[in-house]
Amino acid sequence: MSQRLKVKQILSDDKSHYEATVKGWVRSFRNNQFIALNDGSTNNNLQIVIDAENTDAALLKRITTGAAISATGQIIPSMGKGQRVELKAATLEILGDCDPEKFPLQLKNKPSLEYLREIAHLRFRTNTFGAIFRIRHSLAFAVHKFFNEQGFVYLHTPIVTASDAEGAGEMFRVTTLDMQNPPRTEAGDIDYKEDFFGRSTNLTVSGQLEGELGAMALGEIYTFGPTFRAENSNTARHLAEFWMIEPEMAFYALEDNMDLAEAFIKSLISYVLEHNREDLDFLANRLAEEEKQKPQQERSEMGLIEKLEFVLHNEFVRITYTEAISILKDSKPNKNKKFQYLIEGWGADLQSEHERYLVEKHFKKPVILTDYPKEIKSFYMKLNDDNKTVRAMDILFPGIGEIVGGSQREEDYEKLVQRMQEMHVPVEELSWYLDTRRFGTAPHSGFGLGFERMMLFVTGMTNIRDVIPFPRTPKNAEF
């Protein structure tokens, strides 16, 4: 196995006239002579030329689309169009047969994304998903690279937890009890004291609260792991299992938080543009073809690469929620009743259509909104002096709306307890969280970036199920 060379390396090298062994999957086989081989390292195929006259007929029949093969021979300059070099095979071995009558991915058919979701276990073998998941790898690597260079500590927060960080209540329960015949209390409720953890537990919806504990000792931490929401939303923007990046920083005010988030996002985009340009160009061309099928008024004003560079090279506009409401209320779509959710006045919870209007039509730049009404934000956000708004910040992107949500956290013990009581968050159950405010409290801030939301933006895909390898959605938990 150590002798194998990857297709990407062979195609990117300037060398020729050397022996190489390649292994991969057959994309096509023409004229009993030319094999297009792909090994997943790149969307580009390596052409393998075989001597059909001197190859066993039974072996030729086994060279089918999807079959896994190994070939050894000379890398030589190619006389054909479309490739610089090719491999002239001296030996060829079938590693795994593939029945062409049953294999659901054929070159002559261009399967739809909907169809590929039905065979998600095989969609990695297509160019579209090869590009997406190589980019996903790079983006994940870039996350760790950025925070490591900034001196952050990577903290693993629990997946099984007894807290509901968001207060939404949409959680997956974790239990070992026999739910056909669970133990009961005298009141008839399920007795979770008999459960594995001795209490009711669930899959985490956020690592933020635990992350704050780390930040208040280690200074700056970040989490990057799976989170879960039992939200019955069967839309192109929702998953039941998704990945979140959540940094928490001691001694950071809201302005510091915004600076970090903007630098972080630009760093991710810069990394992918530098290291995945081939895959991005492929997805950009795919998106351009898709856009041509849409009515003119629904087409994006920017191509994929242009959109990425738009974010990278523009300073993010920073405005308050109050200023945004004024802009939206006076906007043409609102006055002409084109918004699905009309803006009547201050206090409205902004929808994606409002966020996209601010970014794409009004400012034509990424936007950071701050100082939201406390009623529409979480209990842990720091109250402003007006007692009406909190030091929250959301980052809004073209084509996607909100991509980052964060805030300065409330460090004052009395104010935090009061907010928890107002919002019916159980104070006693979160006594461990409140200890950070009792013992050496300090200003601190943090934000959350949904990794799949970032993937949607970077790849130009429109359905969140297409940017995670194995999507978990209502009524769907395959593999």
VEXPA-344737 format. One record per residue: residue in three letters; x, z, y negated of N, C-alpha, C in turn. Coordinates in steps of 0.001 Angstrom, whole numbers, plus 500000, padded with zeros to 6 digits. Layout:
% VEXPA-344737
ALAXZYXZYXZY/...
***
This chain:
% VEXPA-344737
MET500827500000501210500000500000500000500863500000498737/SER502072500610498850502930500727497664503467499376497215/GLN503446498359498098503977497049497739502969496220496935/ARG501734496676496872500688495898496199500919495847494689/LEU500768494659494125500797494490492673499368494273492175/LYS499059494830491016497719494658490466497629493328489729/VAL496430492763489752496195491456489128496531491504487644/LYS496153492581486963496411492691485518497906492596485227/GLN498706493252486059500156493227485851500709491816486055/ILE500259491155487093500754489799487382500397488838486254/LEU499153488931485762498701488005484721499329488293483363/SER499704489548483127500280489895481818501791489710481758/ASP502436489663482937503883489436482965504206487982482624/ASP505397487777482072505867486418481813506579485827483029/LYS506768486634484050507586486209485195506817485280486127/SER507561484512486895507013483716487999508140483542489023/HIS507817482874490131508784482634491212509292483949491814/TYR508354484777492233508711485995492958507612486263493987/GLU507955487050495007506976487346496051506124488545495651/ALA504830488478495970503918489572495644502850489695496722/THR502380490916496875501215491185497722500086491668496828/VAL498923491062496974497750491473496195496615491821497162/LYS495769492731496711494599493128497505493415493225496550/GLY492271492785497011491095492841496152489893492221496843/TRP488933491803496025487680491259496541487503489819496094/VAL487002488994496971486819487571496685485639487399495724/ARG485898486744494602484816486399493672484253485018494008/SER485119484109494430484660482774494837485721482131495714/PHE485292481115496486486202480373497364485791478910497292/ARG486695478080496718486367476674496476487210475750497366/ASN486560474732497860487240473633498563488116474085499722/ASN487758475224500296488565475772501400490027475947501010/GLN490271476127499706491660476153499242491917477198498151/PHE490960477371497225491196478224496050490326479493496105/ILE490985480637496160490290481932496139490458482553494760/ALA489350482984494160489410483787492933489342485244493356/LEU490441485978493152490549487368493611490471488313492417/ASN489671489371492569489580490398491529489816491761492171/ASP490628492603491514490896493929492088490446495072491186/GLY489677494757490121489140495800489249490050496213488118/SER491296495761488107492218496151487039491950495386485753/THR491261494257485858490922493405484722489735492535485130/ASN489050491975484141487969491031484463488504489683484914/ASN489760489408484590490341488125484965490701488105486448/ASN490519486951487063490827486779488485492197486131488660/LEU492812486401489791494035485709490174493664484625491171/GLN494104483402490902493843482333491856494862482387492993/ILE494328482398494216495168482352495410494954480989496058/VAL496053480297496299495988478964496915496416479090498371/ILE495554478627499265495903478680500690496006477264501255/ASP496746477141502319496915475865503020495822475789504090/ALA494721475114503766493560475091504665493891474437506009/GLU494726473397505978495039472663507220495761473532508222/ASN496548474488507710497327475333508607496780476762508699/THR495509476914508304494848478229508397493757478149509451/ASP493683479173510281492701479217511363491287479059510805/ALA490477478197511402489128477918510935488256479173510937/ALA488454480034511920487666481281511995487983482190510811/LEU489249482189510384489645482988509229489037482421507953/LEU489050481081507823488463480441506639486993480824506463/LYS486262480914507560484835481245507503484600482675507013/ARG485604483514507194485460484919506792485821485146505329/ILE486344484106504657486672484249503229485389483967502438/THR484619485002502216483318484870501542483293485755500304/THR482380485440499387482229486255498181481953487702498569/GLY482756488614498008482594490034498288483529490573499342/ALA484131489701500141485046490162501189486307490758500561/ALA486863491780501215488124492382500765489267491730501529/ILE490293491308500796491403490613501443492745491126500931/SER493768490807501687495150491042501277495886489720501419/ALA496673489372500409497415488108500465498836488344499973/THR499789487733500660501201487807500266501728486387500106/GLY502520486197499048503094484869498823503873484824497524/GLN504160483604497076504942483397495866504027483266494643/ILE504406484001493571503744483805492271504438482624491604/ILE503662481570491366504226480343490803503403479893489599/PRO504001479069488707503210478529487592502037477711488125/SER500904477831487459499703477143487923499560475787487245/MET499194474774488029498959473440487481497526473303486957/GLY496641474219487398495236474138487004494984474767485646/LYS493799474483485109493410475050483817492908476488484011/GLY493112477309482972492507478641482975493394479749483476/GLN494550479406484050495450480478484480496896480019484335/ARG497769480971483974499184480667483772499918480604485097/VAL499562481562485997500214481612487306499162481729488401/GLU499595481484489623498732481655490794499602482130491951/LEU498953482572493003499702483018494178499536481988495289/LYS500646481455495743500629480527496873500796481362498139/ALA499714481509498898499680482469500003500502481997501195/ALA501339482892501703502040482660502968501279483335504102/THR500720484512503818499891485219504806498627485719504115/LEU497545485774504875496280486276504342495577487071505429/GLU495058488252505038494378489133505998493026489549505430/ILE492003489516506263490687490011505864490652491512506126/LEU490482492292505065490427493749505210489007494230505474/GLY488038493509504920486634493895505093485742492686504931/ASP484970492353505968484075491196505901482879491489504997/CYS482273490418504489481077490540503638480130489392503987/ASP478973489737504541477985488728504940477393488070503699/PRO477668486771503472477189486110502253475664486007502185/GLU475005486085503330473541486002503329472903487308502848/LYS473630488399502978473067489706502624473664490305501354/PHE474842489855500961475513490414499775474699490082498529/PRO474242491106497781473308490845496678473953490347495380/LEU475278490238495343475953489748494136476608488407494438/GLN475977487334494013476514485999494249476888485351492921/LEU477969484581492935478473483961491703477433483042491077/LYS476652482346491921475707481371491378474517482031490679/ASN474301483321490977473208484042490333473777484958489252/LYS473103485005488098473508485952487068472490487083487066/PRO472776488153487795471777489218487923471516489916486596/SER470270490299486351469900491011485127470378492456485213/LEU470468493105484051470859494508484035469846495360484788/GLU468568494980484689467523495725485405467760495656486916/TYR468078494456487403468347494296488834469575495091489245/LEU470605495070488394471838495780488725471632497294488751/ARG470682497809487968470382499239488038469799499604489398/GLU469125498635490036468540498881491352469611498909492443/ILE470750498270492176471875498296493130473107498857492413/ALA472893500014491779473953500603490950475220500887491736/HIS475095501023493061476283501291493872477187500073493988/LEU476688498890493645477495497668493722477802497062492350/ARG477163497578491306477300496921489993478702497033489410/PHE479524497973489930480916498060489469481661496750489692/ARG481195495929490630481918494698490980481630493549490026/THR480755493764489055480478492711488081481411492855486884/ASN481613491763486155482481491809484977481962492767483924/THR480643492781483712480068493641482679480388495099482962/PHE480145495539484187480339496949484483481799497296484740/GLY482594496324485151484037496551485201484557496887483814/ALA484131496107482816484557496335481435484054497684480922/ILE482787497990481192482195499240480695482938500458481229/PHE483226500461482520483799501678483089485303501785482887/ARG485974500684482615487367500809482160487394501392480743/ILE486440500981479912486339501540478561485965503017478627/ARG485056503373479535484674504782479669485900505638480006/HIS486735505137480904487971505853481238488835506034479994/SER489046504961479236489908505029478056489347505987477010/LEU488038505938476839487400506794475846487559508271476227/ALA487409508573477519487591509957477982489042510401477781/PHE489970509517478092491385509841477896491673510085476421/ALA491077509255475552491297509378474108490757510696473558/VAL489663511203474165489126512511473756490180513594473956/HIS490740513649475163491742514676475470493009514477474628/LYS493379513238474428494583512933473634494437513461472208/PHE493290513200471595493068513629470208493159515140470078/PHE492403515853470912492367517310470762493688517953471163/ASN494371517394472147495678517914472517496653517791471356/GLU496628516652470684497541516438469554497191517326468362/GLN495922517772468290495499518663467211495726520137467551/GLY496240520412468754496537521787469140495346522562469676/PHE494292521865470111493112522521470671493354522916472122/VAL492606523927472580492641524363473977491404523801474679/TYR491606523151475808490489522604476602489899523748477407/LEU488645524096477125487984525237477761486887524745478700/HIS486936525199479940485895524840480901484758525853480800/THR483655525456480212482503526340480088481613526174481318/PRO480783527177481637480052527150482912478975526088482985/ILE478798525550484186477705524614484445476449525395484842/VAL476629526494485569475515527383485899475517528523484886/THR474403528725484213474336529719483143472972530381483109/ALA472914531531482465471629532226482303471094532054480890/SER471818531323480029471376531178478635470824529789478384/ASP469987529701477361469440528425476901469948528221475481/ALA471092527559475351471762527458474051470904526794472989/GLU470109525818473392469322525067472421467950525691472167/GLY467543526620473026466223527227472858465080526286473165/ALA465378525187473862464352524165474113463551524448475376/GLY464162525200476299463452525549477526463375524445478564/GLU463998523292478291463930522164479233465137522215480163/MET465067523134481133466239523408481966465935523203483441/PHE466997522861484192466899522775485648467255524138486225/ARG466368524690487024466616526005487605467574525889488788/VAL468455526884488913469383526966490040468980528175490876/THR468684527959492138468253529074492989468586528815494449/THR468766529903495198468915529795496649467704530394497364/LEU466704530802496591465500531403497183464698530362497951/ASP463996530821498958463067529964499692461823529801498829/MET461686528661498188460581528476497245459239528315497945/GLN459261528152499265458006528149500013457470529577500173/ASN458418530534500187458001531923500363458972532837499604/PRO458974532747498263459949533519497485459584534999497430/PRO460581535873497259460271537301497076459516537503495762/ARG458633538475495756457786538714494577457982540141494060/THR457798540319492766457765541659492170456366542231492373/GLU456199543510492015454879544135492133453844543411491280/ALA454317542788490195453401542052489308453073540661489849/GLY453748540252490926453467538959491537454380537840491071/ASP455312538165490173456261537143489702457382536965490729/ILE458052535800490668459202535595491555460290536601491190/ASP460809537293492198461818538330491971463216537717492061/TYR463751537348490899465058536699490866466204537687491096/LYS465894538979491163466933539954491521467407539733492953/GLU466549539064493742466906538755495125467656537425495246/ASP467826536734494119468483535428494139470006535592494208/PHE470714534486494388472170534494494572472887535237493449/PHE472514534944492186473176535565491038472476536841490573/GLY471386537199491237470670538423490864469857538284489597/ARG469681537063489139468889536810487930468512535336487901/SER467631534972486993467240533573486842468382532792486204/THR468776531672486816469860530847486273469447529380486234/ASN470171528609485441469858527197485262471133526401485013/LEU471003525077485053472122524207484694472253524191483173/THR473469524162482688473713524296481253473137523137480440/VAL472650523460479252472233522419478302473299522216477228/SER474257523140477165475334523034476184476381524092476485/GLY477640523756476214478714524735476359479047525433475063/GLN478215525221474040478560525700472696478719527213472593/LEU477742527975473090477785529422472907479016530016473565/GLU479322529555474781480537530021475453481784529511474727/GLY481687528294474181482799527735473422483147528569472203/GLU482118529129471558482364529981470392483179531210470777/LEU482933531748471985483692532911472440485179532572472514/GLY485475531372473042486869530947473135487497530736471775/ALA486735530107470866487269529813469535487599531085468767/MET486813532153469004487036533391468260488206534209468823/ALA488949533605469721490182534238470200491339533253470223/LEU491025531999470604492072530986470759492220530102469523/GLY491316530226468587491389529462467338490587528186467382/GLU491036527221468189490332525949468292490256525529469756/ILE489047525302470208488850524884471602487929523657471611/TYR487910522981472761486888521945472951486443521964474405/THR485201521616474616484679521448475965484353519972476155/PHE484416519529477394484055518142477716483563518162479156/GLY482250518180479322481722518288480669480256517907480735/PRO479681517960481939478288517555482121477312518595481584/THR476221518134481004475129518988480557473823518381481056/PHE472778519195481085471555518789481774470315519136480944/ARG469366518218480885468088518483480222466962518012481131/ALA466050518923481440464885518572482267463777518045481364/GLU464135517018480603463209516413479644462607515170480288/ASN461306515122480394460657514014481100460547512788480186/SER461712512263479796461765511105478898462344509918479644/ASN461509508952479945461955507762480670462253506651479671/THR463243506872478803463547505903477757464972505383477929/ALA465320504400477108466660503800477160467701504689476495/ARG467275505838475925468198506701475174468366508080475814/HIS467673508338476927467702509682477498468205509691478948/LEU468981510716479263469424510986480627469165512457480932/ALA468960512766482206468800514159482612470155514825482801/GLU471184514030483086472566514517483214473446513633482349/PHE474156514252481429475028513483480540476227514349480170/TRP477213513740479537478455514441479220478535514730477721/MET478976515949477404479070516359476004480491516786475664/ILE480904516452474453482174516917473898481811517890472787/GLU482274519139472915481861520164471960483063520988471500/PRO483680520631470371484738521474469817484157522637469014/GLU484834523767469068484473524932468245485756525445467597/MET485682525708466292486894526032465545486698527273464682/ALA487569528274464864487580529441463985488151529044462633/PHE487660529705461591488155529536460215487874528153459637/TYR486881527449460201486460526151459691485139526305458941/ALA485079525817457716483818525713456985483187524360457314/LEU481991524120456766481279522872457074482107521647456703/GLU482787521699455558483586520550455101484712520246456089/ASP485358521295456605486413521107457605485840520472458874/ASN484644520917459237483959520396460415483708518897460263/MET483225518496459088482954517077458837484238516262458863/ASP485297516792458277486584516087458268487075515843459696/LEU486978516884460532487446516767461913486614515745462682/ALA485290515815462537484410514911463284484668513455462903/GLU484866513193461618485134511821461172486482511333461722/ALA487492512176461642488816511800462164488761511580463672/PHE487993512412464377487858512315465833487232510986466237/ILE486115510646465618485415509403465964486292508190465676/LYS486966508206464537487832507078464184489008506968465163/SER489494508093465620490586508086466597490140507453467915/LEU488922507791468373488404507212469618488275505698469500/ILE487690505253468408487472503809468224488806503078468119/SER489745503663467394491066503050467236491757502908468585/TYR491646503944469429492304503915470739491741502793471616/VAL490422502684471640489798501676472494490080500267471973/LEU490062500089470658490388498769470097491809498358470465/GLU492704499329470528494105499023470842494318498779472327/HIS493647499555473178493957499531474611492954498766475470/ASN491805498400474926490772497734475728490219496495475046/ARG491073495804474318490583494675473533489998493567474414/GLU490615493325475555490119492289476464488700492601476921/ASP488468493850477319487133494248477767486139494241476603/LEU486577494679475429485692494679474259485308493258473862/ASP486270492345473914485964490950473584484946490370474557/PHE485092490712475835484125490243476829482721490765476503/LEU482622492072476204481318492663475896480772492151474567/ALA481671491842473629481232491280472347480599489908472551/ASN481202489081473400480638487760473698479310487884474435/ARG479255488844475359478015489074476081476890489482475126/LEU477220490383474173476235490859473203475788489727472278/ALA476727488876471880476385487744471004475400486805471697/GLU475602486560472992474667485717473748473296486378473853/GLU473304487689474043472036488436474137471287488391472804/GLU472028488488471705471414488484470380470721487149470088/LYS471262486065470635470681484740470393469265484627470957/GLN468952485451471959467631485401472584466580486147471759/LYS467024486924470761466102487737469967465589486957468764/PRO464406487336468242463951486750466964464955487073465858/GLN465055486188464870466053486306463812466038487689463151/GLN464841488222462867464745489492462135465201490691462968/GLU465309490518464296465724491621465164467212491580465495/ARG467896490529465053469316490398465397470174491324464540/SER471250491818465159472174492684464441472960491864463425/GLU473239492494462293474007491802461246475490491742461585/MET475928492585462512477355492648462855477565492460464347/GLY478667491788464696479072491704466087479698493021466520/LEU479999493142467805480495494409468339481833494814467714/ILE482794493909467682484112494242467122483980494559465634/GLU483150493777464948482935493994463512482332495383463269/LYS481424495780464138480762497085464005481758498221464207/LEU482643498068465190483656499096465442484624499200464261/GLU485043498051463748485970498069462612485288498563461339/PHE483974498334461241483173498824460119483252500354460054/VAL483122501010461187483203502478461232484640502938461000/LEU485574502228461593486980502624461517487521502564460085/HIS487091501563459320487716501302458014486867501740456821/ASN485741502401457074484912502895455969484907504415455936/GLU485002504967454734484802506399454589483335506710454835/PHE483057507785455540481673508151455811481047508729454533/VAL479856508244454194479126508766453031478572510143453380/ARG478702511099452460478199512450452709477094512768451700/ILE475891512998452202474756513338451338473954514475451972/THR473178515162451161472349516240451682471046515674452239/TYR470422516448453082469103516103453607468114515859452464/THR468173516695451435467253516562450286467432515214449605/GLU468697514789449427468957513468448829468450512360449744/ALA468629512527451054468178511508452010466658511360451974/ILE465949512471451905464480512424451853464024511670450610/SER464681511899449493464328511205448245464532509698448388/ILE465665509304449000465949507877449210464902507254450134/LEU464599507941451223463654507412452213462240507342451662/LYS461850508346450918460491508378450364460254507211449420/ASP461302506841448655461187505756447683461557504395448259/SER461881504331449547462329503071450154461158502102450359/LYS461486500818450420460445499793450650459727499988451982/PRO460459500234453102459750500410454372458743501566454331/ASN459086502625453582458162503758453506456969503432452623/LYS457256502808451468456162502453450549455242501398451142/ASN455816500484451928455005499419452547454495499812453938/LYS454679501110454257454194501647455543454752500890456763/LYS456050500513456661456718499836457776457354500824458750/PHE457661502030458248458179503058459149457078503491460102/GLN457458503725461349456485504276462298456119505701461907/TYR457127506450461429456902507818460955457145507830459446/LEU456074507874458685456187507824457226456745509139456689/ILE457587509040455665458160510214455019457229510642453888/GLU456582511781454098455651512303453078456376513191452082/GLY457386513920452554458104514801451642459113515663452365/TRP459652516632451668460716517512452162460215518299453362/GLY461071518420454391460701519174455581460497518290456801/ALA460402516968456581460188516040457697461416516012458598/ASP461176515919459891462258515789460868462594514303460978/LEU463801513926460581464151512507460516464195511884461902/GLN463672510654461997463667509887463235464783508846463191/SER465005508206464336466078507201464425465887506080463408/GLU464646505671463164464400504577462210464837504964460789/HIS464662506238460436465092506700459106466618506753459025/GLU467233507265460091468690507390460117469341506009460036/ARG468791505051460773469364503703460766469153503016459421/TYR468045503285458756467814502697457429468897503154456462/LEU469198504440456481470204504981455565471568504322455801/VAL471924504131457084473236503583457432473294502068457227/GLU472287501360457745472354499900457838471840499183456591/LYS470895499782455909470266499106454770470677499692453421/HIS470640501029453329470865501637452014472351501761451670/PHE473102502492452485474514502722452168475427501660452762/LYS475017501093453909475843500141454642477206500745454978/LYS477161502008455336478333502773455794477835503874456724/PRO478708504415457582478303505605458339477965506741457377/VAL477022507572457756476516508615456860476601509972457549/ILE477028510998456786476939512380457257475881513090456419/LEU474818513535457094473750514285456421474008515781456588/THR473831516531455508474072517973455559472878518756455016/ASP472919520061455250471977521011454637470514520698454941/TYR470189520790456213468831520543456697467945521785456504/PRO466607521602456473465706522757456463465944523612457699/LYS465953524920457505466254525825458626465204525714459728/GLU463972525324459383462892525280460367463120524229461449/ILE463891523205461152464058522128462131465431522168462801/LYS466157523295462618467486523413463217467609524699464034/SER468689524815464782468858525906465735469204527238465068/PHE469016528313465820469147529681465298470557530036464867/TYR471571529383465445472954529803465215473576529163463971/MET472823528319463253473391527627462096473373528529460851/LYS474432528473460074474599529370458929473606529049457818/LEU472939530097457346471984529933456248472724529705454941/ASN472199528775454126472704528601452773472114529680451866/ASP472658529786450665472201530816449730470752530628449308/ASP470228529383449420468827529152449027467838529723450037/ASN468354530174451207467531530727452285466519529724452835/LYS466662528459452466465755527400452940466470526424453861/THR467764526253453623468520525243454370469689525886455121/VAL470192525144456118471340525615456896472496524638456766/ARG473693525166457018474903524345456860475125523489458103/ALA474170522600458317474212521665459445474755520331458982/MET475246519545459930475674518173459609475401517269460807/ASP474824516102460528474621515059461536475335513805461068/ILE476017513127461997476667511854461660475804510719462197/LEU475505509774461313474620508659461633475416507357461675/PHE475144506557462722475878505312462956474938504111462945/PRO475495502926462645474660501713462715474224501426464145/GLY472976501012464296472467500598465602472093501728466526/ILE472407502963466146472206504067467092471590505297466451/GLY471755505474465143471263506685464492472223507834464707/GLU471686509034464994472531510223465125473452510108466335/ILE474736510353466105475703510329467202476412511674467344/VAL476461512450466242477072513778466252476130514759465567/GLY476000515955466143475280517038465493476145518275465481/GLY476212518962464348477052520153464277476660521039463117/SER477415522114462942477113523028461835478234524041461682/GLN478217524703460530478946525956460415478064526992461100/ARG478643527850461908477873528836462654477652530082461795/GLU476529530738462024476253531979461284477144533097461812/GLU478063533597460958478973534653461417478469536045461068/ASP477456536135460218476919537433459807475968537982460877/TYR476303539145461406475536539722462518474076539923462154/GLU473802540548461026472419540872460639471598539602460437/LYS472184538623459775471455537367459520471182536621460827/LEU472148536649461739471976535951463009470870536601463838/VAL470874537927463906469826538639464647468455538332464047/GLN468383538312462727467111538024462067466608536625462433/ARG467522535660462433467134534276462786466692534198464249/MET467363534905465114467001534902466531465601535479466719/GLN465311536538466001463985537153466105462905536219465561/GLU463221535557464440462263534613463853461949533473464809/MET462950533048465584462791531901466469462541532312467923/HIS462290533611468130461946534140469456463031533864470489/VAL464289533987470038465422533884470954465746535305471421/PRO465813535568472738466011536941473229467356537528472809/VAL467300538537471943468503539150471389469301539874472477/GLU468616540658473333469317541450474341470060540575475342/GLU469458539447475732470102538562476710471367537915476155/LEU471469537832474832472646537205474216473527538239473520/SER473520539456474034474351540506473422475833540142473478/TRP476231539445474570477632539001474696478006538024473585/TYR477066537180473189477293536212472112477389536941470772/LEU476533537939470585476520538691469328477775539547469160/ASP478448539863470260479677540665470153480738539971469306/THR480726538648469279481716537936468440481445538211466963/ARG480219538608466618479874538955465238480078540449464973/ARG480124541240466035480337542680465878481819543022465767/PHE482631542287466510484041542648466630484930541541466053/GLY485237541679464789486158540738464153485550539376463879/THR484354539362463308483710538081463010484504537293461977/ALA484320535993461972485018535121461020484225533829460875/PRO484351533138459758483692531832459610484170530902460722/HIS483250530145461292483636529162462302482578528075462393/SER482986526937462935482126525753462958482355524975464244/GLY481465524037464501481627523163465661480615522036465633/PHE480793521100466562479842519988466665479785519501468103/GLY478787518689468377478637518087469692478525516574469578/LEU479231515880470442479154514419470519478724514050471933/GLY477585513391472050477142512907473355478013511742473787/PHE478727511917474902479697510902475330479021509566475615/GLU477842509612476241477137508351476543476634507670475278/ARG476249508452474256475866507846472973477060507096472371/MET478224507713472477479439507058471976479734505804472793/MET479522505884474085479724504721474956478785503577474572/LEU477533503896474266476579502860473834477117502144472600/PHE477603502930471651478096502338470405479318501456470653/VAL480262501956471453481528501242471660481337499971472487/THR480416499992473454480246498840474350479173497859473883/GLY478298498298472973477210497425472528476045497374473506/MET476082498185474550474958498229475483473772498913474817/THR472579498612475297471380499158474653470647500169475528/ASN471029500280476793470372501239477683471411502246478175/ILE471146503512477940472112504567478256472409504650479750/ARG471508504116480585471730504138482033472851503184482450/ASP473241502300481524474272501313481847475673501749481461/VAL475818502963480902477153503404480481477593504669481216/ILE476827505080482236477204506205483086477158505692484529/PRO478125506058485362478182505445486698476914505646487530/PHE476405506869487559475256507164488419474181507881487606/PRO473301507129486953472330507742486040471333508651486753/ARG471056509784486099470039510725486562468899510706485552/THR467749510250486003466589510114485133465352510590485889/PRO464207510765485218463021511205485929462712510335487147/LYS462492510974488274462171510320489550463326509476490099/ASN464554509768489649465689508972490108466950509840490214/ALA467371510096491450468612510829491690469288510249492928/GLU469552508922492881470204508276494014471682508620494081/PHE472262508368495239473689508538495538474054510020495573/
***
